[in-house]
Amino acid sequence: MAHQGSKLKLAIYSLLAFIMMLAMSIAAFMLLFTGWRQHADFIVSQQSLIVLSNMHGYGPGIIIGTFSGALLFLLYFFYRCIFQTETILFKRAEKLLASLTMFGLIAMFAGSYFISSYWQDKAGSAGYFPCPPMILLTNRVTMEVWVKNEALCYDRDVRRIISRGTPA
């Protein structure tokens, strides 16, 4: 009877971990989607200064990695810990999901690079120029300031507004 109770606890914990990882995957999708729309709106707006973040570029890899990792986690615990069997289907699914999880890890960094390059090209073709790194956003590594007039990069008022968020 105690063995049944421990299996039930393990199944519940496995489901909770799966739900948490699935929620992370959904959150990453939402981050990617909102970041994509926000950047597109910034570039179309033709404002004199825009801030592009490359944080949402990690989204595709996080989505792939956490979703496949969640399925792998669930599969592993149910087959190995609950059912205590290994079938051919389990072994194939385990290899596939482990490969997808590793691909997600690689896609996280590659996706960030390619998505950042995409938005930099879009901003450049819309007539924006990048400010030198750490000029206006000294504490923001994942953000870049793009301007229509390069003099704005060195303007003290602009620096104060960007660092505080308000002109006062």
N, C-alpha and C positions, 0 to 999 in steps of 0.2 A: 504494500500500500504506500509506503514511504517513497518507493521508486516511482510510482505513478504520480505522486505529488511533485517530485522533483522534475519529472518530464513535463508536467503541466506548467510549472514555473518557468522552465527553460523555453517552452513554446511561447508563453506570454512575453517573456523578455525578448525573444527573437522577433516576434511580431512588433513589439514596441520599437526595437532598433530598426526594423524594416520601415516602419511608418516614419520615423525620424529621418532616415536617409532619403526616403521618398519626398518628404517635405523639403529637405535641402535641395533636391533636384528641382522641385517646382519653384522654389525661391530663386534658384539660379536662372531658371527660364524667365521668370518675371524680371529679374535684374537685367538680363540680356535684352529682353524686349523693350523695357522702359529706357534703358541706356541708348539703344539703337534709335528709338523714336526721338529722344531728347537731343541726340547729336544731329539728327536730320533736321529737326526744327531749328536748332541753333544756326546751322549752316545756311538754311533757307532764309532765316530772319535778316541776314545782312547787317547785323549789329556791328559796331566798330570793334568790339572785343568779345570773344567767346572763350569758354573754358571747356576743353575736351578731356574727359577722363578715360583712361584705358582699363579701368577696373572691370567693366562689364565684358571685356574681351576674354576673361577667364571663364565666362559662362558656358560655352559649348563643352569644354572639357569637364567642367564641374557637373553639367547635366549628364553627360555620358558616364563619367566615373561614378557619381553617386547612385545613379539609377541602376547601372549594372552591378555596382558594389552592393547595393541593397538586395538585389535579386540573388547575388552570389552568397551573401550572408544568410539570407533566408533559406536558400537551397542547402547550404552547408549544414546549418544547424538542424534543419528538419531531417535530412538524410543521415547525417553522422550521429547526431545526438538523440533525436527522437526515434526515428525508425531503425537506426543502427545498421543500415544496409548500404551497399554501394552497387548501383546498377550501371549498365553501360550508358544509359541515358544521363544518369547523374554525372558520370565522369566526363562525358562530352559537353554537357551543359556547364560543368565546372570550368573546363578549359576555355570554352567560349566566353563565359562571363568574366573570368580572370583576365583574359586577353582584352576584352572590352574595357575593363577597369584600368588596365595599364595604358591602353590607348587613350582613355579619358585623361589620365595624368599627363601624357605627352601632349594631347590636344589642348590642355589647359594653357601651357606655355606657348605652343605654336599658335593657337587661336588668338591669344593676347597679342602676339606680334603681328599677325595678319590683319586682325580687326583694327589695331592701332594704325597700321600702315594704310588701311583703307580710309579711315577717317582723316588722316593727315593728308592723303592725296585729295580727298574731297574738299577739305578746308583750303588747301593750296590752290586748287582749281577754281574755288569761289573767290579768290583774291585775298586770302588771309596769309599772314606771315607769322611763323612761330616766334615767340619771345624766347630768349636764351633761358636754359634751365636755371631754376633757383633765383631768378630775378624778381618775379612778382609773387610766386607761390613757393616760399622758402621751405615750408614744412609739408608740402604735398608732392610726393614722389610720383604718384600715379596720375597726375593732372598736368596738362599743358595749357598755356595761355596763347591764343592766336588773335592777332590784331590786323585791322585794315591799314592802320598807320603805325609804323614801327616806333615812332616817338612815344607812343603810349606805354611801351615796355619800360621806359625809364622815367615815367611821370610819377612824382611823389604822391599826388592825390589818388591816382589809379592804384598805386601800391597800397595806400592806406585803406581805400574802399575794398579792395580784394582781400586784404588780410583781416579786416574787421567785419566785412559784409555790409557796412553802412557808411555813408559819407561823413558822418559826424565823428 
